Amino acid sequence: MSDVTPTIVKLGGTTVAADELALSGIADHAARHRLVIVHGGGRLLSAWLERLGIESRFEDGLRVTDDAALEAALAVFGGLVNGELVAALNRADVSAVGVTGIDDGLLIGERVAELGRVCRVKGIRRRLIDTLLTAGLTPVVAPLALDENGVPCNVNADEAAAGLAAGLQARLLIMTDTDGVLDEQGRSISFLDAATVEGLISIGAIRDGMVPKVRGALSALERGATEVLIANGRTEAAVRRALDGSLTGTRIQRATDDAQ
């Protein structure tokens, strides 16, 4: 097995075109950095739920998922988004394989009862990821998991990526649609730690879907991730530039890190 630390890349999964723009130029980087890609796709899921007449509800940026919404999530995340992203990667000359967090019990979930069919990631079983990376393949992981009773559940994609980064002791790159985490004036923040994050959440500067991103990043660092960057993934070759250090954004720090 390679001694190169893996890199977890979290993509939104909203549109294939946007992901292809972000992923352009990474063919030479994928194997060298041992990439594991985690995707979301919440907006697309909301659109499908609307077609089905199912209301989308959120609490603290997390989707409330009943049985009907979970069926749609399995189809949209595990099928549509995952398959299209794998195809986009293969067009970019990256040998990608689509999996879900359910496969081989990859993501170890714990049910969040108040959110319905939703799990938080408590750990990972890394055998599947190690096998794919050793074979020179790039895993593309859909945010689904089994709960304590083996029941399929929805997982917030940022939390799925954070769980993998922690379990693999990996670098985590979260690609979003802003230039990192923004302050109350809309300016990108270079560095954040736990105290600053909670302060910005309390005044509403960090809100909605950015809340699970930053909290997931802090949790990943506490549990073994090596570093976390939140950056704009809606620019050309964003992932390649994040990997080579030329893409700026917000670095999330442990509370014990020295300010830079």
Secondary structure as GFF3:
##gff-version 3
##sequence-region A 1 260
A	DSSP	beta_strand	7	11	.	.	.	ID=ss1
A	DSSP	alpha_helix	16	23	.	.	.	ID=ss2
A	DSSP	alpha_helix	27	33	.	.	.	ID=ss3
A	DSSP	beta_strand	35	39	.	.	.	ID=ss4
A	DSSP	alpha_helix	42	51	.	.	.	ID=ss5
A	DSSP	beta_strand	57	59	.	.	.	ID=ss6
A	DSSP	beta_strand	62	64	.	.	.	ID=ss7
A	DSSP	alpha_helix	67	75	.	.	.	ID=ss8
A	DSSP	pi_helix	76	81	.	.	.	ID=ss9
A	DSSP	alpha_helix	82	91	.	.	.	ID=ss10
A	DSSP	beta_strand	96	100	.	.	.	ID=ss11
A	DSSP	three_ten_helix	103	105	.	.	.	ID=ss12
A	DSSP	beta_strand	107	111	.	.	.	ID=ss13
A	DSSP	three_ten_helix	113	115	.	.	.	ID=ss14
A	DSSP	beta_strand	119	124	.	.	.	ID=ss15
A	DSSP	alpha_helix	127	134	.	.	.	ID=ss16
A	DSSP	beta_strand	138	142	.	.	.	ID=ss17
A	DSSP	beta_strand	144	146	.	.	.	ID=ss18
A	DSSP	beta_strand	152	154	.	.	.	ID=ss19
A	DSSP	alpha_helix	157	168	.	.	.	ID=ss20
A	DSSP	beta_strand	171	176	.	.	.	ID=ss21
A	DSSP	beta_strand	191	192	.	.	.	ID=ss22
A	DSSP	alpha_helix	194	202	.	.	.	ID=ss23
A	DSSP	alpha_helix	210	222	.	.	.	ID=ss24
A	DSSP	beta_strand	227	232	.	.	.	ID=ss25
A	DSSP	alpha_helix	238	244	.	.	.	ID=ss26
A	DSSP	beta_strand	249	252	.	.	.	ID=ss27
###
